[in-house]
C-alpha cells in the first residue's frame, strides 16, 4: 500500500513553453491529471509547484494567499495541474 506520492511531472523551461505550448499542456497538465486521478486512494500527494505561478510578485513575502499571475504557458500548466490535484482531493 502506498501512503505518500510525490508529483514531479514537468517540463520546466519557461522560454521553451512559448514555443511548444502543446508539449507543456500534454506533459504538465495531462501528466499531473493522470497522477491525481491515480492517487485518489492515497492520503498524501505532494505536488511541486512553481514560483512562476505568481508572475511578478505584488509583495516580497509570497505565501499561499498571494495572487496567481501566470505569464507563460509553463506557469499556466503548473496552475492547471494544481487545480486538478485539488479537485481530485475533494472527490
LINQUIMO-V903905 format. One record per helix or strand. SS is the DSSP state (alpha for helix, beta for strand). FROM is the first residue (numbers start at 0). TO is the last residue. If there is no record, write none. Layout:
SS_FROM_TO / SS_FROM_TO
This chain:
beta_3_6 / alpha_13_18 / alpha_20_37 / beta_43_46 / alpha_50_53 / alpha_72_89
